Structure formats: structure tokens, C-alpha cells
Amino acid sequence: VSIQVGGTKRAPCPRYVFFHKSFQEFFSAFFLAFSIIDGTMDCKLVTNEEYETKLSQVFTFMGGIVAMRSEAAAVSILKSIVSVVNASGHITRDYKAHLCLALRFIKECKLFSETLYTELAQLFGKNLRLVNMKFVLLSNFCKGSFKTLFLALGVNTSVTSLDLSHNFIDDEGATSLSQALRVNTSLTSLNLFSNSICAKGANSLSQALKVNSSLISLDLARNSIGDEGANFLSQALRVNTSLTSLNLSRNSIGGEGANSLSQALRLNTSLTSLSLR
């Protein structure tokens, strides 16, 4: 901190200035959080795209402070953000920014209360009214939000098409997603094109497909599933009766994997399109 001369020539006074930006961001977040908690500021004011771009760290700090002090304020903030996401109704950068805001806010609350985190994630899922949703990482602050998104997906009943292509989702992410697919009954189309899913992730998805009865189209092209992953997915195809389209192209699937899939197709009665190119 430095002390600088402020005020006027007739009435000079010292001004204290922090050199590091983080201090300014924290105090701004502190002001925002308590202004919302005590009711002097409408929580809708923080549902601004700037809090995902220019003021992202301020928003992160604010989320943590609110989580520690007021569950009711946390719920109000999340509902305000979700209302903006629902109102957008189409895929724009503004929509994506607010989606990231909601997920990041929930994730920040997890640091202080696992119970609140779960409550907010499920609240987000239940209140989300979008039918078609595309999620793309807009910044580093969005990373790690997939588990939150998938937790919300488990209770959501509106989203029918989910595009998660080009998001570096790995086996851990696929495992979280599979947990949602086990209970979700509305999703019919899932795009996981160009991610980082390997055999372990394919196994998790396979277990989910054995019980999921709503998914019709699944795109897993350009991952790293390989023969082992194809073997796992073939087990799901033996019992799944809803999937009609499966894209496994560019996954380094060789003769062993292709043979497993061909054996599964002898028993499968629903699949009409399978790509291995």
C-alpha cells in the first residue's frame, strides 16, 4: 500500500492506494456482496457480461463472500443469472457468458459449503428452460465447471440437445456426465466431438447408456476411445434400445474394436447410423 496526497490544495488529505490489483478487486467484491446481502443493491446488477470478462475476479471474490454470509442472497443471485440465460433463448456470446457466470458462481460456493453447492447446482438445473444448449469455455474461469453443469443436468427436464464439442472434456468429465445420463430423461442429442475422452471415459458412458432410455444421437468423433473403448460401448449397444445414431469416427478404432461393435449390432434393434471412418 502507498500513501498519496489527495483532496484539494486547501484541504489536502492522504489517500491510501494498493499497488496490487487483487486488493482493489477484493474490496470491490466485498462492497458488492454486502450491498446485495443487506438489500441496498439489486442482485440483478451483477448479471452483467462484464463480470465474466473485465470483472471476472471481482465476481469470483463476491461469490465466495456471499456463500459464507447468506444462503438466501446466493439463491437470489443465481436465480437472476438463470433468468437472463433463459431470456436469451439462443446461442450468443452474451448467453454463453451468463451461462459461465452461473456455473462459476455455483462452483465458488462449493469452497465454503458442499450442501449449498449441491442445492445451487440442482436449483440451476431445475430452473433452466433452454431446449438447445451449447457450452464453450470462454475463459480459464470456466474450467472445472463441467461437474457443476452435469450435476444440474441430472435434474433438468428441458434441455434436449447439448453441444459440448471442443471443450477438452477428459475421462473424469465423462464420468461426471455419465452420472447425469443415468437419471436424465429429456436429453436426446449429445455432441462430444473433439474432446479428450479415452477408454476409461467410454466405459463410464457405456454404463450410462445401458440404463438411459432418452438419448437418440451421440457424437463421440475425434476423441481417443480406441479398441478398448469401442469394446465398452459395444456392451451398451447390446442392451440399449433408444440410440439411433452413433459417431465414433477418428477414434483409432481398429479391427478388434470393429469386431466387438459388429457383434453388438447383431443384438441391437435401434441403431440406424454408425460411423467409424
Buried (B, 14 or more C-beta within 10 A) or exposed (E): EEEEEEEEEEEEEEEEEEEEEEEBBBEBBBBBBBBBBEEEBEBBEBBBBEBBBEBBBBBBBBBBBBBBBBBEBBBBBBBBBBBBBBEBEEBEEBBBBBBBBBBBBBBBBBEBBEEBBBBBBBBBBBBBBBEBBBBBBBEEBBEEBBBBBBBBBBBBEBBBBBBBBBBEBBBBBBBBBBBBBBEBEBBBBBBBBBBBBBBBBBBBBBBBBBEBEEBBBBBBBBBBBBBBBBBBBBBBBBEBEEBBBBBBBBBEBEEEBBBBBEBBBEEBEEBEEBBBE
